[in-house]
Amino acid sequence: MELSSSLAAVLHSPLFLLAALLLLLVFTLLSFSSAKKPGDGGGRRLPLPPSPRGVPFLGHLPLLGSLPHRKLRSMAEAHGPVMLLWFGRVPTVVASSAAAAQEAMRARDAAFASRARMRMAERLIYGRDMVFAPYGEFWRQARRVSVLHLLSPRRIASFRGVREQDVAALLDRVRRRCCRVIADHRERRRLSQPDGGDGDGDGDENVDHRDFVDVLLDVSEVEEGAGAGEVLLFDTVAIKAIILDMIAAATDTTFTTLEWAMAELINHPPVMRKLQCEIRAAVGVPGASGGAEDFRFVPFGAGRRGCPGAGFAAPSIELALTNLLYHFDWELPPHADGAAAATAARLDMGELFGLSMRMKTTLNLVAKPCDMHA
């Protein structure tokens, strides 16, 4: 009894707890220092990119803050366009210049085409999707089926009628809100039709109009019946993961891009007026097209892992944005006290970091219909 009480007193003493914590700290430091570093192979140590000073155990994670992209830019200004960061015990090379990005995504894209295994991806999207799949046969087959049956130029052209009807419905909603009139029945008729309208597109009657899910199911059945030696790449879980990729990658990103574009135009009124004049002068003129400026950005990535939906997203955003600028003039709403609309300086251009970079404050604008025949 006395021995047990003495042992309990020792275990609960502050000195014992402090000693246990020190031993745990020493053990963790030893295990961390003995971990294999990049370039350790028993031979000559490879040169590594410059790396900022980090925090023990956590590496550079605490330094990124709530807006990692801005912090990475400031770190690149101090340490160069290519730097090594540690996210915990995971080494990560960050490329922050056009030349470095071209080297990684173009010249050496095969070396960077794969993806590390992530528990989050396995839990949320079954580990069988196309975005997080490692570079291999499954990824190649999933991308080939997606491009061939949904995102090929011919397929995208066949969706032209659907895109135009969706933009017309958007314009109707904006016009109803700003004019406060009873809307016509075009939206109701469109929603009542199973195919969303005539959807003639470019007039190609030979286009296969099957649903993309049906295409994936057919591919799965073909693979399954190919023979005992064949590997079934598209099971039910893979089909669900690929469909989730399509929905997640194409919905929020398009809306976010339109919101940022309108915010930037409101912030630069001369640019908006110039763009509206160009659009309104070109609409209705056969063969008219503006000279595109060369912006060296890669919003859809590049190389083997570039976004396969780039050809679908670009015309969708362009069609919506040009119609909004063609049919309406835009300005900021007045103050709550009834004062006139202020300058664009009071427009909050802050962002929220995430899978898609949304605006911190929802964009609210006043639309005024523009009568082109006046």
C-alpha positions as CSV (number, residue, x, y, z in Angstrom):
1,M,0.0,0.0,0.0
2,E,2.8,2.4,0.9
3,L,4.7,1.5,-2.3
4,S,1.6,2.2,-4.5
5,S,1.0,5.5,-2.8
6,S,4.6,6.5,-3.2
7,L,4.5,5.6,-6.9
8,A,1.4,7.6,-7.4
9,A,2.9,10.6,-5.7
10,V,6.0,10.4,-8.0
11,L,3.8,10.0,-11.1
12,H,1.8,13.1,-10.2
13,S,4.7,15.3,-9.2
14,P,5.6,18.3,-11.4
15,L,9.2,17.2,-11.7
16,F,8.3,13.8,-13.1
17,L,6.0,15.4,-15.7
18,L,8.7,17.8,-16.7
19,A,11.2,15.0,-17.1
20,A,8.7,13.1,-19.3
21,L,8.1,16.1,-21.5
22,L,11.9,16.6,-21.9
23,L,12.4,13.0,-22.9
24,L,9.6,13.2,-25.4
25,L,11.1,16.3,-26.9
26,V,14.6,14.8,-27.1
27,F,13.1,11.7,-28.8
28,T,11.2,13.8,-31.3
29,L,14.2,15.9,-32.1
30,L,16.4,12.8,-32.7
31,S,13.8,11.2,-34.9
32,F,13.3,14.4,-36.9
33,S,17.0,14.9,-37.4
34,S,17.5,11.3,-38.5
35,A,14.8,11.5,-41.1
36,K,16.0,11.3,-44.6
37,K,16.4,14.7,-46.3
38,P,16.0,15.4,-50.0
39,G,19.2,14.4,-51.7
40,D,20.3,11.9,-49.0
41,G,21.2,8.7,-50.9
42,G,24.3,7.6,-49.1
43,G,26.5,9.5,-51.7
44,R,27.0,13.1,-52.6
45,R,24.4,15.5,-51.3
46,L,22.5,17.2,-54.1
47,P,22.2,21.0,-54.1
48,L,18.9,22.2,-52.8
49,P,17.0,25.5,-53.6
50,P,17.3,28.2,-50.9
51,S,14.9,27.8,-48.0
52,P,13.7,30.4,-45.5
53,R,14.1,29.8,-41.8
54,G,11.2,27.7,-40.5
55,V,9.6,26.6,-37.3
56,P,10.7,23.3,-35.6
57,F,8.4,20.3,-36.4
58,L,6.0,22.5,-38.4
59,G,8.4,23.8,-41.0
60,H,7.0,26.8,-42.9
61,L,3.3,26.1,-42.4
62,P,2.9,28.8,-39.7
63,L,4.5,31.4,-41.9
64,L,1.9,31.1,-44.7
65,G,-0.9,32.7,-42.9
66,S,-4.5,33.0,-44.2
67,L,-3.3,34.1,-47.7
68,P,-0.6,31.7,-48.6
69,H,-0.3,32.9,-52.2
70,R,0.6,36.4,-51.1
71,K,3.1,35.2,-48.5
72,L,4.7,32.9,-51.1
73,R,5.2,35.9,-53.4
74,S,6.9,37.9,-50.7
75,M,9.1,34.9,-49.8
76,A,10.0,34.5,-53.5
77,E,11.1,38.1,-53.6
78,A,13.5,37.5,-50.8
79,H,14.7,34.0,-51.6
80,G,14.4,33.7,-55.4
81,P,11.9,32.2,-57.9
82,V,12.6,28.6,-56.8
83,M,12.7,27.8,-53.1
84,L,12.3,24.8,-50.8
85,L,9.6,24.8,-48.1
86,W,8.8,22.2,-45.5
87,F,5.2,21.5,-44.7
88,G,5.7,19.6,-41.6
89,R,8.1,16.8,-42.7
90,V,7.1,17.1,-46.4
91,P,9.6,18.9,-48.6
92,T,7.9,21.1,-51.2
93,V,9.6,23.0,-54.1
94,V,7.8,26.2,-55.0
95,A,8.3,27.8,-58.4
96,S,7.3,31.5,-58.6
97,S,8.4,32.8,-61.9
98,A,7.3,32.3,-65.5
99,A,10.7,30.7,-66.4
100,A,10.6,28.3,-63.5
101,A,6.9,27.4,-64.2
102,Q,7.7,26.7,-67.8
103,E,10.7,24.5,-66.8
104,A,8.4,22.4,-64.5
105,M,5.2,22.2,-66.6
106,R,6.7,22.2,-70.1
107,A,10.3,21.1,-70.3
108,R,10.2,18.6,-67.4
109,D,6.4,17.9,-67.1
110,A,6.9,14.1,-67.2
111,A,8.9,14.3,-63.9
112,F,6.2,16.4,-62.2
113,A,3.1,14.8,-63.7
114,S,2.4,12.4,-60.8
115,R,0.5,13.2,-57.6
116,A,1.4,12.1,-54.1
117,R,-1.0,10.0,-52.1
118,M,-3.4,12.1,-50.0
119,R,-5.7,10.8,-47.4
120,M,-8.1,13.8,-48.0
121,A,-8.5,12.8,-51.6
122,E,-9.1,9.2,-50.7
123,R,-11.8,10.0,-48.2
124,L,-13.6,12.8,-50.1
125,I,-13.4,11.6,-53.7
126,Y,-12.7,7.9,-53.3
127,G,-9.1,8.0,-54.4
128,R,-10.2,7.2,-57.9
129,D,-10.7,10.6,-59.5
130,M,-8.7,12.2,-62.3
131,V,-7.4,15.3,-60.5
132,F,-5.4,13.6,-57.7
133,A,-4.7,10.3,-59.5
134,P,-1.0,9.4,-59.8
135,Y,0.4,9.5,-63.3
136,G,-0.3,6.1,-64.8
137,E,-2.6,4.0,-66.9
138,F,-5.8,4.8,-64.9
139,W,-5.1,8.6,-65.2
140,R,-4.4,8.3,-69.0
141,Q,-7.6,6.3,-69.6
142,A,-9.7,8.7,-67.4
143,R,-8.4,11.7,-69.2
144,R,-8.8,10.1,-72.7
145,V,-12.5,9.2,-72.0
146,S,-13.3,12.7,-70.5
147,V,-11.7,14.5,-73.5
148,L,-13.1,12.2,-76.1
149,H,-16.7,12.1,-74.9
150,L,-17.2,15.5,-73.2
151,L,-14.4,18.0,-73.8
152,S,-13.3,17.6,-77.4
153,P,-13.6,20.6,-79.7
154,R,-16.5,18.9,-81.6
155,R,-18.3,18.2,-78.3
156,I,-17.8,21.8,-77.0
157,A,-19.1,23.2,-80.3
158,S,-22.2,21.0,-80.0
159,F,-23.0,22.7,-76.6
160,R,-23.1,26.1,-78.2
161,G,-26.9,26.3,-78.2
162,V,-27.1,25.3,-74.5
163,R,-24.5,28.0,-73.6
164,E,-26.4,30.7,-75.5
165,Q,-29.7,29.8,-73.8
166,D,-28.1,29.8,-70.4
167,V,-26.6,33.3,-71.0
168,A,-30.0,34.5,-72.4
169,A,-31.6,33.2,-69.2
170,L,-29.0,35.1,-67.1
171,L,-29.7,38.3,-69.0
172,D,-33.4,37.9,-68.5
173,R,-32.9,37.5,-64.7
174,V,-30.7,40.7,-64.6
175,R,-33.2,42.6,-66.8
176,R,-36.1,41.5,-64.6
177,R,-34.4,42.7,-61.4
178,C,-33.2,46.1,-62.7
179,C,-36.4,46.9,-64.6
180,R,-39.0,45.4,-62.1
181,V,-41.2,44.1,-64.9
182,I,-43.0,40.7,-65.3
183,A,-40.7,38.4,-67.2
184,D,-41.8,36.5,-70.3
185,H,-42.1,32.7,-70.4
186,R,-38.8,32.0,-72.2
187,E,-37.1,30.7,-69.0
188,R,-40.1,28.5,-68.1
189,R,-40.2,27.0,-71.6
190,R,-36.5,26.4,-71.5
191,L,-36.7,24.6,-68.2
192,S,-39.7,22.5,-69.3
193,Q,-37.7,21.0,-72.2
194,P,-35.7,17.9,-71.3
195,D,-32.7,19.0,-73.4
196,G,-32.8,22.6,-72.2
197,G,-33.9,23.8,-75.7
198,D,-33.2,22.9,-79.2
199,G,-29.4,22.8,-78.6
200,D,-28.6,22.7,-82.3
201,G,-25.1,24.0,-81.7
202,D,-23.2,23.8,-85.0
203,G,-25.9,21.8,-86.7
204,D,-24.0,18.5,-86.5
205,E,-26.7,15.8,-86.4
206,N,-24.1,13.0,-86.0
207,V,-23.0,14.0,-82.5
208,D,-23.6,11.4,-79.9
209,H,-26.1,12.9,-77.4
210,R,-25.7,10.3,-74.7
211,D,-25.2,11.4,-71.1
212,F,-21.6,11.4,-69.9
213,V,-22.5,9.0,-67.1
214,D,-23.9,6.6,-69.7
215,V,-20.6,6.9,-71.6
216,L,-18.6,6.0,-68.5
217,L,-20.9,3.1,-67.8
218,D,-20.5,1.8,-71.3
219,V,-16.7,2.0,-71.1
220,S,-16.9,0.1,-67.8
221,E,-19.0,-2.6,-69.3
222,V,-16.6,-2.9,-72.3
223,E,-13.6,-3.1,-70.1
224,E,-15.3,-5.7,-67.9
225,G,-16.2,-7.9,-70.8
226,A,-12.9,-7.6,-72.6
227,G,-11.5,-10.8,-71.1
228,A,-9.9,-12.3,-68.0
229,G,-6.6,-10.7,-68.7
230,E,-8.0,-7.1,-68.9
231,V,-8.0,-4.8,-65.9
232,L,-11.2,-3.0,-65.0
233,L,-10.2,0.7,-64.8
234,F,-13.6,2.3,-64.5
235,D,-15.5,0.7,-61.6
236,T,-18.5,2.4,-59.9
237,V,-16.3,4.3,-57.5
238,A,-14.1,5.7,-60.3
239,I,-17.2,6.8,-62.2
240,K,-18.5,8.7,-59.1
241,A,-15.1,10.3,-58.6
242,I,-14.7,11.5,-62.2
243,I,-18.2,13.0,-62.2
244,L,-17.4,14.8,-58.9
245,D,-14.3,16.2,-60.6
246,M,-16.4,17.6,-63.5
247,I,-18.9,19.2,-61.2
248,A,-16.5,20.6,-58.7
249,A,-14.0,21.9,-61.3
250,A,-16.5,23.6,-63.6
251,T,-19.1,25.2,-61.4
252,D,-17.6,27.4,-58.7
253,T,-14.6,28.4,-60.8
254,T,-16.7,29.9,-63.6
255,F,-18.8,31.9,-61.2
256,T,-15.7,33.1,-59.3
257,T,-13.9,34.2,-62.5
258,L,-16.9,36.2,-63.7
259,E,-17.2,37.9,-60.3
260,W,-13.5,38.9,-60.3
261,A,-13.7,40.1,-63.9
262,M,-16.7,42.4,-63.1
263,A,-14.9,43.7,-60.0
264,E,-11.7,44.5,-61.9
265,L,-13.8,46.3,-64.6
266,I,-15.6,48.4,-62.0
267,N,-12.3,49.3,-60.4
268,H,-11.0,50.5,-63.8
269,P,-13.9,52.5,-65.5
270,P,-11.8,53.5,-68.6
271,V,-11.1,49.9,-69.3
272,M,-14.7,49.0,-68.9
273,R,-15.8,51.8,-71.3
274,K,-13.2,50.8,-73.8
275,L,-14.2,47.1,-73.7
276,Q,-17.9,48.0,-74.0
277,C,-17.2,50.1,-77.0
278,E,-15.3,47.4,-78.7
279,I,-17.9,44.8,-78.0
280,R,-20.8,47.0,-79.1
281,A,-19.0,48.0,-82.2
282,A,-18.1,44.4,-83.1
283,V,-21.4,42.7,-82.4
284,G,-23.3,42.2,-85.7
285,V,-20.2,42.7,-87.9
286,P,-19.4,39.5,-89.7
287,G,-15.8,38.3,-89.1
288,A,-15.0,41.0,-86.5
289,S,-12.6,40.0,-83.8
290,G,-10.5,42.0,-81.4
291,G,-6.8,41.6,-81.2
292,A,-6.1,39.6,-78.1
293,E,-3.3,40.8,-75.7
294,D,-0.6,38.4,-74.7
295,F,-1.1,37.7,-71.0
296,R,1.5,35.2,-69.7
297,F,-0.6,33.4,-67.2
298,V,-1.5,29.7,-66.9
299,P,-5.0,29.7,-65.3
300,F,-5.6,26.2,-66.6
301,G,-2.2,24.8,-65.9
302,A,0.1,23.3,-68.5
303,G,1.8,20.1,-69.6
304,R,0.4,16.6,-69.0
305,R,-1.7,17.7,-66.0
306,G,-3.2,20.8,-67.6
307,C,-6.9,21.3,-67.2
308,P,-8.8,19.3,-69.9
309,G,-11.8,21.7,-69.6
310,A,-9.9,24.8,-70.7
311,G,-11.6,24.7,-74.1
312,F,-15.0,24.5,-72.5
313,A,-14.5,27.2,-69.7
314,A,-13.0,29.9,-71.9
315,P,-16.0,30.3,-74.4
316,S,-18.5,30.0,-71.5
317,I,-16.9,32.8,-69.5
318,E,-16.4,35.0,-72.6
319,L,-20.0,34.6,-73.8
320,A,-21.4,35.5,-70.4
321,L,-19.1,38.4,-69.8
322,T,-19.5,40.0,-73.2
323,N,-23.3,39.8,-73.1
324,L,-23.4,41.4,-69.6
325,L,-21.2,44.2,-70.9
326,Y,-23.1,44.6,-74.2
327,H,-26.6,44.8,-72.8
328,F,-26.0,46.7,-69.5
329,D,-24.0,49.5,-68.0
330,W,-22.7,48.8,-64.5
331,E,-21.9,50.9,-61.5
332,L,-21.5,50.6,-57.7
333,P,-24.7,50.9,-55.6
334,P,-25.3,54.1,-53.6
335,H,-24.5,54.4,-49.9
336,A,-27.0,53.3,-47.3
337,D,-27.7,57.0,-46.6
338,G,-28.8,57.6,-50.1
339,A,-25.6,59.3,-51.3
340,A,-24.5,58.8,-54.9
341,A,-22.4,55.8,-55.8
342,A,-18.8,56.4,-54.6
343,T,-15.7,55.7,-56.5
344,A,-14.2,52.3,-57.0
345,A,-11.9,52.9,-54.1
346,R,-14.5,51.6,-51.7
347,L,-14.8,48.3,-53.5
348,D,-13.3,45.6,-51.4
349,M,-10.9,43.6,-53.6
350,G,-9.7,41.3,-50.8
351,E,-9.8,37.5,-51.4
352,L,-10.4,34.3,-49.5
353,F,-7.9,31.5,-50.0
354,G,-9.3,28.1,-51.0
355,L,-9.6,25.7,-53.9
356,S,-11.1,28.7,-55.9
357,M,-10.0,32.2,-54.9
358,R,-13.3,33.9,-54.1
359,M,-13.8,37.5,-53.2
360,K,-13.9,38.3,-49.5
361,T,-17.0,40.5,-49.9
362,T,-19.8,39.5,-52.3
363,L,-19.9,41.8,-55.3
364,N,-23.0,43.9,-55.6
365,L,-23.5,46.1,-58.7
366,V,-26.3,48.1,-60.2
367,A,-27.2,47.2,-63.8
368,K,-28.7,49.7,-66.2
369,P,-30.1,48.4,-69.5
370,C,-28.4,49.9,-72.5
371,D,-30.6,50.7,-75.5
372,M,-28.4,50.0,-78.5
373,H,-31.1,51.4,-80.9
374,A,-31.5,54.8,-79.1
